[in-house]
Amino acid sequence: MKYLHTMIRVKDLDKSLEFFIDKLGMLEVKRKEVPQGKYTLVFIAANKDEPPLELTYNWDQSEPYSKGDNFGHIAYGVENIYKFCERLQNVGINILRPPRDGKMAFIRSPDEISVELLQIGEPLPVQEPWASMRSQGKW
């Protein structure tokens, strides 16, 4: 068996692409428009050598998707959790679970998909202002 991808449905494709590509720095690796099915598939990845995340945009979807408890989160490793979270804050993304431990943080996509950010390797030394920041909302 080989892991291929994870799919999430998105309400606004442009907002989702802005979040994942412009703000998180991911790459679009493939796109498929299916007019007869009235949907678009966009495959994005942290780099071209990793399995992608499939964003499925149903053209006629007018209601928000429910937030099922059966899906936990998607996770990505970063080189420096503090610098990455600071960059996200600077482009308007709320850090819901700050990296107080130098290892882990959580944010949410425009469709409320929980995204875990993990420090690659050992945790960084604990530092302010992160150590004193409180968590916000549900992550």
N, C-alpha and C positions, 0 to 999 in steps of 0.2 A: 504494500500500500504506500501511497505518496500523498502528502498533504497538498491540496491544490489552491484553495482560496476560501475566504469567508465572505458572505454576502450580507449587506444591510440595505434596507429600503430607505430612500431619502425623499423628502417632500419637495425640496427646492434644490435642484441639481447645481445651480450656480452658487448658492450659499454653501453647499457641501464641498464643492470644488475649491471655493475660496478658503474654507476652513482647512481642508486636508492638504491642498497644494500650496496656496499662497501663504498660509500661516504656519502649518506644520512642516512644510518643505518636502512633501511627498511628490512623486512623479506619476503622470498619467502614462500608463504603458499600453493601453488598448481601449478602443471605444467601438461599440456596436449599436447602431440605430436599427430598431425593428418596427417600421411603420405599421405593418399588418397587425402586430401585437400591441402597438402604441406604447412602447417602452424603449428606454435607452440604458445600456450597460456601460459603465465606465470602470475600468480596472486601474487601480492606483497601487503604488508600492513605495516603501521607504527607499528602495533601490531596485534596479532592474533584475537583480539576481535573486530576489526574495519572492515568495508567494504573494500574490496581490490581495487587496481588499476590493471586492466588487460592490460598486454603488449601483443600485437598481432604481431607476427613476420611471415610475408609471405615469404617463402623460395625463391621464384622466383622473388621477387620485386627487380628490378635493378635501377629504377629511384627514386629520392628523393620524398617524399610525399609533396604535396603543403601545404602551411601554410594558411589555411582558417581563415578568420576573425570571423567566427561564433563560434569558440571555444575560450574561454577566458583563463582560467588557472585552475590548480589544486592547492589546498591549504592544508598545514599541520601546526598544532600548535606545538610550541617548548617551552621547559621550560625556556631557556635563549637565546633570539634572538642574543645577541652579541657573546656569546660563540659558538653558533651553526654556525654563519656566519664566525667567525674566523677559526673554524675547517674546514669549507668548503674551505675557501681561502687556508688553509695549504695543502689541497689535490688537488689544482689546479682549483677550480670552481670560476668563476668570479661572484661577487655579483653585478648584474646589477642595482638594486635599493637597496642601502645600508639602514640599519635600523636606519636612522637619528632620527626618532621619538621614538625609543625604542619599536616599535610595529610591523613593517612590513618590509619585504625585498622580492626581487624577484631574481630568478636565472632561467636558462633554461637548459633543458635536452639535450643530444646529438642530439635529433630529433627536437630541437627548441620548445619544449613544455614549456610554461611558468609555473613556480612553485612559488607560493606565500608561504612565511614563515611568520607565525603570532605568536607573543608572547602570550602565554597562560596567561589569566588574564589581569591585568592592565599593561600598557606600563612601561618598565623600564625607570629610569631616563636617560635623554639624556646624551651621553658621547662621547668623542673623542676616536679614530679617525673617528668614524661613523658619527658624527654630521656634519663634514666638507666634507665628501666624496660626490662626484657628481654621479648622475646616468649615466649609460653607455648604449648606444644602445637602442633597443626596448625591453621592458619587459612586 
